[in-house]
Each structure stands twice: as C-alpha cells, then as structure tokens.
C-alpha cells in the first residue's frame, strides 16, 4: 500500500513537472493579476488622475499601460496580432470603471493565452518565451510603481493586506 501511494505521488509530481515553465509563469501571473486587479478596485475613482509627482503617469494611466502591455504580449501567445482598436480605445479611457474593466479583460485575454501554452510551444521561439516572462515581470514592475500611489492615498496595497490576514 505504501509503495502504491508513493508511486502515485511520484507520478503526480512528474505530470505536474512536465510543463514547469508554463506552470511557474501561470502561478506568478495569477499573483500579479490579483494584485493589479485588486488595486484597480481599491483606488477611489477620484484618485485615478492622481500622480505622485509631475512627469509621472497617473494611476489610471498605469492601469491603461498594464492593459495595453498585456494585449501586446499575449497576442503572439495566442497566435494573433494585437487588435489595433484596443490601443486607440484604451488610450482614451480615464474613468475608473472602464479602466478596471479593460484591465481585467486584458488579464482574461492573457489567461486564455496561457491555457493554450505548454513548455514545448513556449520554448519554440524566443519571442514566445520572452512574452511569457514579460507578462509577469512587467506587471510586477507596474505593481511596484502603483504601490506608492496606493500608500500615498492612505490605502494598503493588496499584497500587503493579504500578508496581514
């Protein structure tokens, strides 16, 4: 019995490890996705035009930047071109509700792209590998920036709030 349990655990580990790159990317993507989506919801509507200092993007512009970057990085993962209307549309949005919706839509778009990936496909080209890393790394850079906006607005960033629970 003990041998059967160990063999089952070993087999499950091998199955899980068959796509270690896409599994790791998906895990970290889900974390940063939650951080950015929760930040978009947390920031009050009047603070979407807030800047920490002159020359910086507003909080809303950071949300738009994340959405645009997601569409640009995930379109090739899906075997598509980024829809040109996406950039035109997102660039005009200033409203919290619309920006939050667009941001969440971009993460859904990426999630669907990741579901269609495996390590063999991801490693087939440098662009695909880079884009998978980009959706995690760049979104974490964006989150790192907006944490300052949240704190300056008297809000606890989602990642900090989760650790305190």
Backbone torsions as a table, in degrees:
resi	resn	phi	psi	omega
1	UNK	NA	-46.7	-179.2
2	UNK	-60.1	-39.9	179.4
3	UNK	-64.0	-41.4	179.4
4	UNK	-63.2	-41.6	178.6
5	UNK	-64.2	-45.7	179.0
6	UNK	-63.0	-41.5	177.7
7	UNK	-63.2	-41.2	177.8
8	UNK	-63.2	-43.6	179.3
9	UNK	-64.5	-41.0	179.0
10	UNK	-63.3	-45.4	179.8
11	UNK	-62.2	-42.3	177.9
12	UNK	-63.1	-39.1	177.5
13	UNK	-63.7	-40.9	178.3
14	UNK	-66.1	-44.4	179.5
15	UNK	-60.8	-42.1	179.9
16	UNK	-67.2	-36.1	-175.7
17	UNK	-82.8	-2.2	179.7
18	UNK	-63.1	-26.7	178.4
19	UNK	-128.4	62.9	-175.3
20	UNK	-64.0	-34.2	179.4
21	UNK	-66.3	-54.4	-177.9
22	UNK	-66.2	-32.8	176.6
23	UNK	-64.4	-45.2	179.8
24	UNK	-66.6	-44.3	179.3
25	UNK	-60.3	-45.1	-179.6
26	UNK	-62.4	-41.5	179.1
27	UNK	-60.1	-49.7	-177.8
28	UNK	-72.7	-32.2	175.1
29	UNK	-60.8	-45.3	-179.2
30	UNK	-61.6	-36.2	178.8
31	UNK	-67.4	-49.1	-177.8
32	UNK	-70.4	-31.9	175.4
33	UNK	-59.2	-48.7	179.0
34	UNK	-59.7	-43.6	-179.5
35	UNK	-60.7	-45.4	-177.8
36	UNK	-73.5	-42.6	179.1
37	UNK	-63.6	-42.3	178.6
38	UNK	-67.5	-34.1	176.7
39	UNK	-65.3	-42.2	178.7
40	UNK	-60.4	-40.0	178.9
41	UNK	-72.3	-35.9	-174.8
42	UNK	-70.6	-40.5	-175.8
43	UNK	-68.7	127.9	179.0
44	UNK	-63.8	151.7	-177.8
45	UNK	-54.1	-39.7	-178.0
46	UNK	-70.3	-13.8	179.8
47	UNK	-92.6	-1.8	178.0
48	UNK	-68.1	-19.0	176.6
49	UNK	-97.4	5.2	-177.4
50	UNK	-74.4	137.5	173.3
51	UNK	-122.9	143.5	175.1
52	UNK	-68.5	-36.0	177.2
53	UNK	-158.8	164.8	177.2
54	UNK	-58.3	146.3	178.6
55	UNK	89.5	-9.9	177.9
56	UNK	-98.7	163.4	175.6
57	UNK	-74.3	154.1	171.9
58	UNK	-74.7	165.8	176.4
59	UNK	-57.3	-44.6	179.3
60	UNK	-61.5	-38.3	177.8
61	UNK	-65.1	-34.4	175.3
62	UNK	-63.9	-40.7	179.4
63	UNK	-64.3	-42.9	177.8
64	UNK	-64.1	-41.6	179.2
65	UNK	-60.6	-43.0	178.4
66	UNK	-62.1	-45.1	-179.3
67	UNK	-62.6	-46.6	179.8
68	UNK	-61.5	-43.2	179.3
69	UNK	-63.5	-40.1	177.9
70	UNK	-60.7	-47.5	179.3
71	UNK	-62.0	-41.4	-179.5
72	UNK	-65.0	-41.4	-177.7
73	UNK	-77.2	-34.1	-172.7
74	UNK	-89.7	-19.9	177.4
75	UNK	-57.6	-48.3	177.6
76	UNK	-63.1	-31.6	177.1
77	UNK	-64.4	-27.2	179.0
78	UNK	-92.7	-3.4	-177.0
79	UNK	76.4	28.9	-176.4
80	UNK	-125.2	169.3	168.1
81	UNK	-95.3	148.1	175.5
82	UNK	-63.8	128.6	179.1
83	UNK	-59.4	124.4	-176.3
84	UNK	-61.4	-30.5	-179.1
85	UNK	-67.7	-22.5	179.9
86	UNK	-61.0	-48.3	-178.6
87	UNK	-64.4	-42.6	179.9
88	UNK	-64.0	-43.0	-178.1
89	UNK	-69.0	-49.4	-175.8
90	UNK	-64.1	-37.5	-179.3
91	UNK	-61.6	-21.0	-178.3
92	UNK	-94.6	-11.8	-173.6
93	UNK	-80.3	134.5	176.1
94	UNK	-125.3	-17.3	-173.5
95	UNK	-78.5	136.4	-178.9
96	UNK	-56.4	-49.3	-175.5
97	UNK	-60.5	-44.4	-179.8
98	UNK	-69.2	-43.2	179.8
99	UNK	-63.7	-41.5	178.2
100	UNK	-62.7	-42.0	179.3
101	UNK	-63.5	-44.8	-179.8
102	UNK	-65.7	-42.2	178.3
103	UNK	-59.7	-48.9	-179.6
104	UNK	-63.5	-37.0	176.2
105	UNK	-63.0	-37.6	179.3
106	UNK	-68.3	-35.3	177.3
107	UNK	-70.5	-36.3	175.5
108	UNK	-63.4	-42.3	177.2
109	UNK	-57.6	-44.7	178.6
110	UNK	-69.0	-40.1	178.8
111	UNK	-59.2	-43.1	178.0
112	UNK	-63.5	-37.5	177.5
113	UNK	-64.1	-43.8	-179.7
114	UNK	-64.7	-34.3	179.0
115	UNK	-64.2	-25.2	179.0
116	UNK	-91.3	5.7	-177.1
117	UNK	-104.7	151.7	165.4
118	UNK	-138.6	173.4	-174.8
119	UNK	-61.6	-39.2	-179.4
120	UNK	-61.4	-44.5	179.5
121	UNK	-68.0	-42.8	-178.2
122	UNK	-63.3	-36.1	-176.9
123	UNK	-90.2	1.5	-178.7
124	UNK	-70.1	-24.5	177.8
125	UNK	-146.6	150.1	179.0
126	UNK	-63.5	-34.9	179.4
127	UNK	-62.3	-46.3	-178.9
128	UNK	-65.3	-43.1	178.3
129	UNK	-61.1	-47.3	180.0
130	UNK	-61.3	-40.6	-179.6
131	UNK	-67.1	-35.5	177.0
132	UNK	-65.3	-42.6	177.8
133	UNK	-66.7	-38.8	-177.7
134	UNK	-59.8	-41.4	-176.6
135	UNK	-66.6	-21.1	174.8
136	UNK	-89.8	-53.4	-174.5
137	UNK	-63.9	-48.8	-176.4
138	UNK	-67.2	-40.0	177.6
139	UNK	-66.0	-33.3	174.8
140	UNK	-68.3	-35.6	175.0
141	UNK	-62.9	-43.2	178.2
142	UNK	-62.6	-46.2	179.5
143	UNK	-60.1	-41.8	177.3
144	UNK	-57.8	-36.6	177.4
145	UNK	-71.1	-45.1	-173.6
146	UNK	-76.6	-15.1	174.0
147	UNK	-56.9	-40.4	177.4
148	UNK	-62.4	-38.6	178.2
149	UNK	-64.3	-43.2	179.7
150	UNK	-64.3	-48.7	-178.5
151	UNK	-63.6	-40.7	178.4
152	UNK	-65.6	-21.1	177.5
153	UNK	-93.4	6.6	178.2
154	UNK	79.8	20.3	-177.3
155	UNK	-111.0	146.9	177.9
156	UNK	-89.6	123.1	179.2
157	UNK	-58.8	146.8	-176.9
158	UNK	-54.9	-40.2	-178.6
159	UNK	-65.0	-36.9	177.3
160	UNK	-70.2	-42.7	-179.9
161	UNK	-60.6	-39.8	178.9
162	UNK	-65.6	-38.4	179.7
163	UNK	-67.6	-29.6	-178.2
164	UNK	-77.1	-15.8	-178.4
165	UNK	-79.1	NA	NA
